[in-house]
Amino acid sequence: MEADLPDAIGKMKQFATLFTHGVRNGGELRQQVHHARTASEILHRVEAFFAHTGASANQESTFLQQVIRRE
């Protein structure tokens, strides 16, 4: 997002899909991310999803956000 790359949204969707397999209700998040139109919307949906799943999932959210931001 920070680099404002033209493929940022696609990369964010790709990583969100890869890193949410095996996460409880990950399919729901993948569907929400798939329908998102902007990078900030994707990040918001990821953060909201993990905020509702409890404290242990916050670690997964933090990891996913770090990976997304690096790309």
C-alpha positions as CSV (number, residue, x, y, z in Angstrom):
1,M,0.0,0.0,0.0
2,E,2.7,2.4,1.0
3,A,4.6,2.0,-2.3
4,D,1.3,2.5,-4.3
5,L,2.2,-0.3,-6.7
6,P,-0.4,-1.1,-9.4
7,D,-0.5,-4.7,-8.4
8,A,-0.8,-4.1,-4.7
9,I,-4.5,-5.1,-4.5
10,G,-3.9,-8.4,-6.3
11,K,-0.9,-9.2,-4.1
12,M,-2.9,-8.4,-1.0
13,K,-5.7,-10.7,-2.1
14,Q,-3.2,-13.4,-3.0
15,F,-1.5,-13.3,0.4
16,A,-4.8,-13.1,2.3
17,T,-5.9,-16.2,0.5
18,L,-2.7,-18.1,1.1
19,F,-2.4,-17.3,4.7
20,T,-6.0,-17.9,5.8
21,H,-6.2,-21.5,4.8
22,G,-6.7,-23.4,8.0
23,V,-7.9,-20.3,9.9
24,R,-11.3,-20.8,11.5
25,N,-13.9,-19.2,9.1
26,G,-11.1,-18.3,6.8
27,G,-13.4,-18.9,3.8
28,E,-15.6,-16.0,5.0
29,L,-12.6,-13.7,5.1
30,R,-11.3,-14.9,1.7
31,Q,-14.8,-14.1,0.2
32,Q,-14.8,-10.6,1.8
33,V,-11.2,-9.9,0.6
34,H,-12.1,-11.1,-2.9
35,H,-15.0,-8.6,-3.1
36,A,-12.9,-5.7,-1.8
37,R,-12.0,-2.9,-4.3
38,T,-9.2,-1.0,-2.6
39,A,-6.1,-1.9,-0.6
40,S,-7.4,-0.1,2.5
41,E,-10.7,-2.0,2.3
42,I,-8.8,-5.3,2.2
43,L,-6.7,-4.3,5.2
44,H,-9.8,-3.1,7.1
45,R,-11.6,-6.4,6.4
46,V,-8.6,-8.5,7.6
47,E,-8.3,-6.4,10.7
48,A,-12.0,-6.6,11.4
49,F,-12.1,-10.3,10.9
50,F,-9.3,-11.0,13.3
51,A,-10.7,-8.5,15.8
52,H,-13.8,-10.6,16.1
53,T,-12.1,-14.0,16.4
54,G,-10.3,-13.4,19.7
55,A,-6.9,-12.6,21.2
56,S,-5.0,-15.6,19.8
57,A,-6.0,-14.7,16.3
58,N,-4.6,-11.2,16.7
59,Q,-1.2,-12.8,16.3
60,E,-2.3,-14.2,12.9
61,S,-3.7,-10.9,11.9
62,T,-0.4,-9.1,12.8
63,F,1.6,-11.6,10.8
64,L,-0.7,-11.3,7.8
65,Q,-0.6,-7.5,7.9
66,Q,3.2,-7.6,8.1
67,V,3.4,-9.9,5.1
68,I,1.0,-7.8,3.1
69,R,2.8,-4.5,3.9
70,R,6.2,-6.0,2.9
71,E,5.0,-6.9,-0.6
